[in-house]
């Protein structure tokens, strides 16, 4: 799908692709920007000391951006599954269980997106610190996109948890949500601090 | 360009499309999500009282998402112009002026992106408050994407300002940057407050 078609599809009256897919795209965009900064650093004069580390970052960022790109579609599919489950006639045996299972599966996708986003933020810190200083704003945008992706994904986990009845499952996920939120907020502050320092204004 | 091709192009060793184009995409994605929530609200039972207002929001969000989508390419072009200006031989008459003019033009693009992002945040507040409650997480993701777009765009204004010698121009833009930053931060807090309240967790 073309970028313009994807944006049209988001804007359309269909609930998918929606905020879940958008959050996955944000993380993929962040990881892609990190790849660019690594590519603009590796082999450049003055960055020989960071080359080995940035090659490892590039390799991981490539994996993360591909996985989060897959999650754009997977999120839409999982949400469509939930809609299907709700549409089954009320008297169908196992209907409630089907709904609950679809909600749990649907919550798993944005949780994976959020975990990827945190990792993109961790890598952004390395890239902002050791990458090509001419591209430091790109490392900053990578972190901003990833953090928005993390928080957006967590909103999608939360809206699924609202309808999940399994208390143990909910508590476990709520605990993870808190941890991820705290971590990504801290990481973004660290990265923006490095970027502001390097921009010198 | 397909979404996957765009992400590949970002990740590639070419500096465009980079963080500036990514920031424009973030704002367009935010505006597109607002369109979706409006489309999922207008005509629905229980939302009759907000219909007229959300129709106006939808119309404006459509315009904003189209304009920021155009800015994805315009940012890359303006950056390429700067690169071209720097590449002219050092002895070329008017070289310094050409560089300075290209930098000022290049700074204008992310400034427009940031202004659009602030407007998307203002509209997100209306949509989070009055839109379909089942899509409140999408209004939240819209605001998160737009705020990341604003901050990302401002990093791109800043990196251009670094090389601009016109003091009056710099001060004027730095003043605007501060104002936009403050405003978008406040707006995001307001929107996430509404979303958290409506999610009830």
HADDOCK unambig.tbl for C-alpha pairs under 7 A between the chains (distance, minus, plus):
assign (segid A and resid 1 and name CA) (segid B and resid 2 and name CA) 5.22 0.50 0.50
assign (segid A and resid 1 and name CA) (segid B and resid 3 and name CA) 6.17 0.50 0.50
assign (segid A and resid 2 and name CA) (segid B and resid 1 and name CA) 5.24 0.50 0.50
assign (segid A and resid 2 and name CA) (segid B and resid 2 and name CA) 3.60 0.50 0.50
assign (segid A and resid 2 and name CA) (segid B and resid 3 and name CA) 5.40 0.50 0.50
assign (segid A and resid 3 and name CA) (segid B and resid 1 and name CA) 6.17 0.50 0.50
assign (segid A and resid 3 and name CA) (segid B and resid 2 and name CA) 5.39 0.50 0.50
assign (segid A and resid 3 and name CA) (segid B and resid 3 and name CA) 4.79 0.50 0.50
assign (segid A and resid 7 and name CA) (segid B and resid 29 and name CA) 6.38 0.50 0.50
assign (segid A and resid 7 and name CA) (segid B and resid 32 and name CA) 6.06 0.50 0.50
assign (segid A and resid 10 and name CA) (segid B and resid 32 and name CA) 5.82 0.50 0.50
assign (segid A and resid 10 and name CA) (segid B and resid 33 and name CA) 5.98 0.50 0.50
assign (segid A and resid 10 and name CA) (segid B and resid 36 and name CA) 6.30 0.50 0.50
assign (segid A and resid 11 and name CA) (segid B and resid 32 and name CA) 4.38 0.50 0.50
assign (segid A and resid 11 and name CA) (segid B and resid 33 and name CA) 5.60 0.50 0.50
assign (segid A and resid 11 and name CA) (segid B and resid 35 and name CA) 4.84 0.50 0.50
assign (segid A and resid 11 and name CA) (segid B and resid 36 and name CA) 4.31 0.50 0.50
assign (segid A and resid 12 and name CA) (segid B and resid 36 and name CA) 5.35 0.50 0.50
assign (segid A and resid 12 and name CA) (segid B and resid 39 and name CA) 6.87 0.50 0.50
assign (segid A and resid 13 and name CA) (segid B and resid 36 and name CA) 5.43 0.50 0.50
assign (segid A and resid 13 and name CA) (segid B and resid 39 and name CA) 4.81 0.50 0.50
assign (segid A and resid 13 and name CA) (segid B and resid 40 and name CA) 5.52 0.50 0.50
assign (segid A and resid 18 and name CA) (segid B and resid 33 and name CA) 6.70 0.50 0.50
assign (segid A and resid 18 and name CA) (segid B and resid 138 and name CA) 6.52 0.50 0.50
assign (segid A and resid 19 and name CA) (segid B and resid 33 and name CA) 6.97 0.50 0.50
assign (segid A and resid 19 and name CA) (segid B and resid 137 and name CA) 6.90 0.50 0.50
assign (segid A and resid 19 and name CA) (segid B and resid 138 and name CA) 4.62 0.50 0.50
assign (segid A and resid 19 and name CA) (segid B and resid 141 and name CA) 5.62 0.50 0.50
assign (segid A and resid 29 and name CA) (segid B and resid 7 and name CA) 6.39 0.50 0.50
assign (segid A and resid 32 and name CA) (segid B and resid 7 and name CA) 6.08 0.50 0.50
assign (segid A and resid 32 and name CA) (segid B and resid 10 and name CA) 5.83 0.50 0.50
assign (segid A and resid 32 and name CA) (segid B and resid 11 and name CA) 4.38 0.50 0.50
assign (segid A and resid 33 and name CA) (segid B and resid 10 and name CA) 5.98 0.50 0.50
assign (segid A and resid 33 and name CA) (segid B and resid 11 and name CA) 5.60 0.50 0.50
assign (segid A and resid 33 and name CA) (segid B and resid 18 and name CA) 6.70 0.50 0.50
assign (segid A and resid 33 and name CA) (segid B and resid 19 and name CA) 6.97 0.50 0.50
assign (segid A and resid 35 and name CA) (segid B and resid 11 and name CA) 4.84 0.50 0.50
assign (segid A and resid 36 and name CA) (segid B and resid 10 and name CA) 6.29 0.50 0.50
assign (segid A and resid 36 and name CA) (segid B and resid 11 and name CA) 4.32 0.50 0.50
assign (segid A and resid 36 and name CA) (segid B and resid 12 and name CA) 5.34 0.50 0.50
assign (segid A and resid 36 and name CA) (segid B and resid 13 and name CA) 5.43 0.50 0.50
assign (segid A and resid 39 and name CA) (segid B and resid 12 and name CA) 6.88 0.50 0.50
assign (segid A and resid 39 and name CA) (segid B and resid 13 and name CA) 4.82 0.50 0.50
assign (segid A and resid 40 and name CA) (segid B and resid 13 and name CA) 5.53 0.50 0.50
assign (segid A and resid 137 and name CA) (segid B and resid 19 and name CA) 6.90 0.50 0.50
assign (segid A and resid 137 and name CA) (segid B and resid 155 and name CA) 5.56 0.50 0.50
assign (segid A and resid 137 and name CA) (segid B and resid 156 and name CA) 6.25 0.50 0.50
assign (segid A and resid 137 and name CA) (segid B and resid 159 and name CA) 6.85 0.50 0.50
assign (segid A and resid 138 and name CA) (segid B and resid 18 and name CA) 6.51 0.50 0.50
assign (segid A and resid 138 and name CA) (segid B and resid 19 and name CA) 4.63 0.50 0.50
assign (segid A and resid 140 and name CA) (segid B and resid 152 and name CA) 6.96 0.50 0.50
assign (segid A and resid 141 and name CA) (segid B and resid 19 and name CA) 5.61 0.50 0.50
assign (segid A and resid 141 and name CA) (segid B and resid 152 and name CA) 4.79 0.50 0.50
assign (segid A and resid 144 and name CA) (segid B and resid 148 and name CA) 5.20 0.50 0.50
assign (segid A and resid 144 and name CA) (segid B and resid 152 and name CA) 6.75 0.50 0.50
assign (segid A and resid 145 and name CA) (segid B and resid 148 and name CA) 5.84 0.50 0.50
assign (segid A and resid 148 and name CA) (segid B and resid 144 and name CA) 5.19 0.50 0.50
assign (segid A and resid 148 and name CA) (segid B and resid 145 and name CA) 5.83 0.50 0.50
assign (segid A and resid 148 and name CA) (segid B and resid 148 and name CA) 6.33 0.50 0.50
assign (segid A and resid 152 and name CA) (segid B and resid 140 and name CA) 6.97 0.50 0.50
assign (segid A and resid 152 and name CA) (segid B and resid 141 and name CA) 4.79 0.50 0.50
assign (segid A and resid 152 and name CA) (segid B and resid 144 and name CA) 6.76 0.50 0.50
assign (segid A and resid 155 and name CA) (segid B and resid 137 and name CA) 5.56 0.50 0.50
assign (segid A and resid 156 and name CA) (segid B and resid 137 and name CA) 6.25 0.50 0.50
assign (segid A and resid 159 and name CA) (segid B and resid 137 and name CA) 6.85 0.50 0.50
assign (segid A and resid 159 and name CA) (segid B and resid 199 and name CA) 6.44 0.50 0.50
assign (segid A and resid 199 and name CA) (segid B and resid 159 and name CA) 6.45 0.50 0.50
